[in-house]
Amino acid sequence: MVNIKTILENVIDHGASDLHINVGMPPILRRNTELTELDFPAISTEDAKEMVLSMIGPNRFKKFEEKRDLDFSTTLDDGHRFRVNAHYQRDTIAISFRVIPNQIPALDDLHLPPIVKELTDLPRGLVLVTGHTGSGKSTSLAAMVDLINNKYRKRIITLEDPIEYMIENKNSMVEQREIGSDCTEFASGLKHALRQDPDIIMVGEMRDLETTGSTVTAAETGHLVFSTLHTINASQTVERIIDIYPAAQQNQIRTMLANTLQAVLSQTLFKRIDEPGMVPCTEILLCTSAVRNCIRENRIYEIPNIIETSRRLGMQNLDNSITDMYFKGYIDRDEAIMRSSNPAKMEKTLVPVGEFEVVQPPQETEEAAVLQQ
């Protein structure tokens, strides 16, 4: 019988970010975007079942067999934690693990634009961190919340599925509620959170209409709310929120969103070439008066142009960020070109480092007050 704890200890030793268990294959880990087999025997059907049972117990296992998908977390004896999704594929159990670092990284260490730090000073409104799965959304959110925790005396409530980073009480009072154990679902947790005297609410994911509506309402009632979406840029984020509503309610949500949205941070991870690890390239939308008017009047298609022409305020599109990270020597030229929105233009922009010196002009940033317009 293959012991899941032994496998997970190997994941930590290899410095991997993910582990995948599939019946008929040895365990597969992901390290710096690359998949590698661990030196273990192929996993049997019984192995996979015993792994899940050992982590969640027989009662939750019955729920898993009914729902065919289950999110939870697990912890090793040495304190290392993992976010886990157990599911079925080809009628056999499969398991995906994501390593949760023991310590929340400082926001300054994440290579995010300086304007992101200013978002933590906002008194109210909705701040969204978006990107595909594995793009570092949870890490960025945890770092932002922990910065608030260090700077201010606030009451912070988080709703997560499952809890990832453990946030210690520092200057702030932090309550972390896990969906499925501490509360039944995001929408229910949000409803009750509004009666628990929060200053700041962090919602792990706006995954459905009810959760999205409750999140926007929480921001509208004067709280600072952080959440995530699986979208790749700012304009798509706004469209996704509006489109989740029935047509008859879309004018109303445009108005609510125009009044509450403060910023969208969309991030994509790139493999670093200067050292092991990953670095985020980001698109930043700040909700100025022009952006609010675009949302309210359903002119979402104008948002990319506003981002492009508002760099002095701290906004940037993904290609701006890719260019910056390339000239800092963090990312590969070919990958930067391939993953840009305009590869032909990017190829001309990214002169290979070393051919001649490239001087990047300093970018101005406005005070955080522009975010509160």
C-alpha positions in Angstrom: 0.0 0.0 0.0 1.4 3.4 -1.0 1.4 5.9 1.9 0.1 9.3 0.9 2.1 11.1 3.6 5.4 9.6 2.2 4.5 10.9 -1.2 3.6 14.4 0.1 6.9 14.5 2.0 8.7 13.9 -1.3 6.7 16.7 -2.9 8.0 19.1 -0.3 11.6 17.8 -0.6 11.5 18.4 -4.4 10.2 21.9 -4.0 7.1 21.2 -6.2 3.9 23.2 -6.4 1.5 20.4 -7.3 1.0 16.7 -7.1 -1.4 14.6 -9.2 -2.6 11.0 -8.4 -4.1 8.9 -11.1 -4.8 5.2 -11.0 -2.4 3.2 -13.2 0.4 5.8 -13.0 3.0 6.7 -10.5 2.5 10.0 -8.7 3.2 13.1 -10.9 4.5 16.3 -9.5 4.8 19.8 -11.0 7.9 21.9 -10.4 8.3 25.2 -12.1 5.6 24.4 -14.6 7.2 21.0 -15.6 5.6 17.6 -14.9 7.9 14.8 -13.4 7.2 11.3 -12.3 8.1 10.4 -8.7 10.0 7.1 -8.1 6.9 5.3 -6.7 4.9 2.3 -8.0 1.8 2.9 -10.1 -1.2 3.8 -8.0 -3.9 1.2 -7.7 -7.7 1.7 -7.4 -7.4 0.6 -3.7 -4.4 2.9 -3.1 -6.4 6.0 -4.3 -9.4 5.1 -2.2 -7.3 4.6 0.9 -5.5 7.9 0.3 -8.8 9.8 0.3 -10.2 7.9 3.2 -7.1 8.6 5.3 -7.5 12.3 4.7 -11.2 12.9 5.2 -12.6 9.9 7.1 -15.6 7.7 6.2 -18.4 10.2 6.7 -17.0 12.8 4.3 -16.0 10.0 1.9 -19.7 9.1 1.6 -20.4 12.7 0.5 -17.5 12.5 -1.9 -18.9 9.3 -3.5 -22.3 11.1 -4.0 -20.9 14.4 -5.3 -18.0 12.9 -7.2 -15.9 16.0 -6.4 -14.6 17.3 -3.0 -12.4 20.2 -2.0 -10.5 20.0 1.3 -7.1 20.6 2.9 -4.6 18.2 4.6 -1.6 18.8 6.8 1.5 16.8 7.4 2.9 16.2 10.9 5.6 18.8 10.2 3.0 21.5 9.5 3.2 21.5 5.7 -0.3 22.1 4.3 -2.0 21.1 1.0 -5.1 22.2 -0.8 -6.7 19.0 -2.2 -9.4 18.2 -4.8 -10.5 14.6 -5.0 -12.6 13.6 -8.1 -13.4 10.8 -10.4 -12.1 10.2 -13.9 -12.9 7.1 -16.0 -14.8 5.9 -12.9 -11.6 5.8 -10.8 -10.5 8.2 -8.0 -8.0 10.9 -8.9 -6.5 13.5 -6.5 -4.8 16.9 -7.1 -2.8 18.5 -4.4 -1.5 22.1 -4.3 1.2 23.0 -1.8 0.3 25.8 0.5 3.5 27.6 1.8 3.7 27.8 5.5 4.4 31.5 5.5 2.6 34.2 3.7 5.0 36.0 1.4 5.5 39.8 1.9 3.7 41.8 -0.8 7.0 43.4 -1.7 8.5 40.0 -2.6 5.8 39.1 -5.1 7.1 41.4 -7.9 3.7 43.1 -8.1 3.4 46.7 -9.2 3.6 49.3 -6.4 0.0 50.4 -6.9 -1.2 47.0 -5.5 0.1 48.0 -2.1 -2.0 51.1 -2.2 -5.1 49.0 -2.7 -4.8 47.8 0.8 -5.3 51.3 2.1 -8.8 51.6 0.5 -11.6 52.3 3.0 -14.3 50.4 1.0 -15.2 48.9 -2.3 -14.5 45.7 -4.3 -11.0 44.6 -5.3 -10.7 41.6 -7.6 -7.6 39.4 -8.3 -8.1 37.3 -11.4 -6.3 34.8 -13.5 -6.4 31.1 -14.5 -6.0 28.3 -12.0 -2.5 28.3 -10.6 -1.8 31.9 -11.4 -1.1 32.9 -7.8 -4.4 34.6 -7.0 -4.6 33.1 -3.5 -1.0 34.1 -2.7 -1.5 37.7 -3.8 -4.8 38.0 -1.8 -3.2 36.5 1.3 -0.3 38.9 1.0 -2.6 41.9 0.7 -4.8 40.8 3.6 -1.7 40.2 5.8 -0.3 43.6 5.0 -3.6 45.1 6.3 -3.3 42.8 9.3 0.1 44.3 10.0 -0.8 48.0 9.4 -4.3 48.4 10.8 -6.6 47.4 13.6 -9.4 45.9 11.6 -11.8 43.0 11.9 -11.2 40.7 8.9 -13.4 37.8 7.9 -12.3 35.4 5.2 -14.5 32.7 3.4 -12.4 30.1 1.7 -12.8 26.7 0.1 -10.6 25.4 1.7 -8.6 27.7 3.9 -5.1 28.0 2.4 -2.8 30.4 4.2 -3.3 30.5 8.0 -3.3 34.2 8.9 -2.3 35.0 12.4 -3.9 37.8 14.4 -1.4 40.7 14.5 -2.8 44.3 14.7 -6.1 43.0 13.2 -8.6 40.4 14.4 -8.8 37.7 11.7 -11.6 35.0 11.4 -11.1 32.4 8.7 -14.2 30.3 7.8 -13.9 27.2 5.6 -16.7 26.3 3.3 -18.1 22.9 4.2 -17.0 22.8 7.8 -17.4 26.3 9.3 -20.3 27.4 6.9 -22.2 25.6 4.2 -21.5 27.8 1.2 -20.0 31.1 0.2 -23.4 32.9 -0.2 -24.6 31.8 3.3 -21.2 32.7 4.9 -21.4 36.2 3.2 -24.9 36.8 4.4 -23.9 36.1 8.0 -20.6 37.8 7.8 -22.4 41.1 7.3 -23.9 40.6 10.7 -20.5 39.9 12.3 -19.2 43.5 12.3 -16.4 43.1 9.7 -14.3 45.9 8.3 -12.8 43.7 5.5 -14.2 40.6 3.9 -12.2 38.2 1.7 -14.2 35.8 -0.5 -12.2 33.0 -2.0 -14.1 32.9 -5.3 -17.1 34.5 -6.9 -18.3 31.2 -8.5 -22.0 31.7 -9.0 -24.8 34.3 -9.2 -25.7 34.1 -5.5 -22.1 34.5 -4.3 -21.4 37.2 -6.8 -24.5 39.2 -5.8 -23.7 38.8 -2.1 -20.1 39.9 -2.7 -21.1 43.1 -4.6 -23.7 43.9 -2.0 -21.1 43.6 0.8 -19.0 46.1 -1.0 -22.0 48.3 -1.6 -22.7 48.4 2.1 -19.4 50.1 2.9 -17.0 47.2 3.4 -13.7 46.6 1.7 -14.1 43.3 -0.1 -11.4 41.2 -1.9 -12.3 38.2 -4.1 -11.2 36.3 -7.2 -12.4 35.2 -10.6 -11.1 32.9 -13.3 -10.8 35.6 -15.9 -7.7 36.6 -17.8 -8.0 40.4 -18.1 -10.0 43.4 -16.7 -12.6 43.8 -19.4 -13.4 40.1 -19.4 -13.8 40.3 -15.6 -16.4 43.1 -15.8 -18.2 41.2 -18.6 -18.2 38.0 -16.6 -19.8 39.6 -13.6 -22.5 41.3 -15.7 -23.2 38.2 -17.8 -23.8 36.0 -14.8 -27.0 38.0 -14.1 -30.3 37.5 -16.1 -30.8 40.1 -18.8 -33.5 41.9 -16.9 -31.0 42.6 -14.0 -27.9 43.5 -16.0 -28.6 47.3 -15.9 -28.9 47.1 -12.2 -25.6 45.2 -11.7 -23.8 47.6 -14.1 -24.8 50.5 -11.8 -23.8 48.5 -8.6 -20.5 47.5 -10.1 -19.7 51.0 -11.3 -20.3 52.3 -7.8 -18.3 49.6 -5.9 -15.5 48.2 -8.1 -12.2 49.8 -7.1 -9.6 47.7 -9.0 -8.9 44.5 -11.0 -5.5 42.8 -10.8 -5.2 40.1 -13.5 -2.1 38.0 -13.3 -0.3 35.4 -15.3 2.7 33.4 -14.0 5.9 33.1 -16.1 8.8 30.8 -15.3 11.8 32.7 -14.2 15.1 32.4 -16.1 17.3 34.1 -13.6 16.6 31.7 -10.7 14.2 28.9 -9.9 10.6 30.0 -9.4 7.8 32.0 -11.0 7.1 35.6 -11.5 3.7 37.3 -12.3 3.0 39.5 -15.2 -0.1 41.6 -14.5 -2.8 43.8 -15.9 -4.1 46.5 -13.6 -7.4 48.4 -13.9 -8.1 51.2 -11.5 -11.7 52.4 -11.5 -11.5 56.1 -12.3 -14.5 58.2 -13.3 -13.9 57.2 -17.0 -13.9 53.5 -16.2 -17.1 53.8 -14.0 -18.9 55.6 -16.9 -17.9 52.8 -19.3 -19.3 50.1 -16.9 -22.4 52.1 -16.2 -23.1 52.8 -19.9 -22.1 49.3 -21.1 -19.0 50.4 -23.0 -16.8 47.7 -21.7 -14.9 47.5 -25.0 -13.3 50.9 -24.2 -11.6 49.7 -21.0 -8.4 48.3 -22.7 -7.8 51.7 -24.3 -8.3 53.5 -21.0 -5.8 51.1 -19.4 -3.3 51.8 -22.2 -3.6 55.6 -21.9 -3.6 55.7 -18.1 -0.2 54.3 -17.2 0.7 57.4 -15.2 -2.1 56.5 -12.8 -0.6 53.0 -12.2 -2.7 51.1 -14.8 -1.0 48.7 -17.2 -2.0 46.0 -19.6 -0.4 42.6 -19.7 2.0 43.4 -22.5 3.3 46.4 -20.6 4.1 44.1 -17.7 5.6 41.4 -19.9 8.0 44.0 -21.4 9.0 45.2 -18.0 9.7 41.7 -16.7 11.7 40.8 -19.8 14.0 43.8 -19.5 14.5 43.1 -15.8 15.9 39.7 -16.9 13.2 37.6 -15.3 11.5 35.9 -18.2 12.4 34.3 -21.5 12.0 36.3 -24.7 10.3 33.5 -26.7 7.8 32.9 -24.0 7.1 36.6 -23.6 6.4 36.9 -27.3 4.3 33.8 -27.5 2.1 34.8 -24.5 1.6 38.4 -25.4 -1.6 39.8 -26.9 0.3 41.0 -30.0 3.2 38.7 -30.7 4.4 40.6 -33.8 4.6 43.9 -32.0 6.1 42.3 -28.9 8.9 40.7 -31.0 9.9 44.2 -32.3 9.7 45.6 -28.7 11.8 43.0 -27.0 15.3 43.6 -28.3 17.4 40.7 -27.0 19.0 41.8 -23.7 22.7 42.5 -24.2 22.5 43.8 -27.8 22.4 47.3 -26.5 21.5 49.0 -23.3 17.8 49.7 -22.8 16.8 52.4 -20.4 13.3 52.2 -19.0 11.8 55.5 -18.1 10.4 55.7 -14.5 6.6 55.4 -14.3 4.7 57.9 -12.3 2.1 56.8 -9.8 -0.7 58.8 -8.3 -1.7 58.7 -4.7 -4.3 56.1 -3.7 -6.9 58.9 -3.6 -7.4 58.4 -7.4 -8.8 55.0 -6.6 -11.5 56.5 -4.4 -13.0 58.8 -7.2 
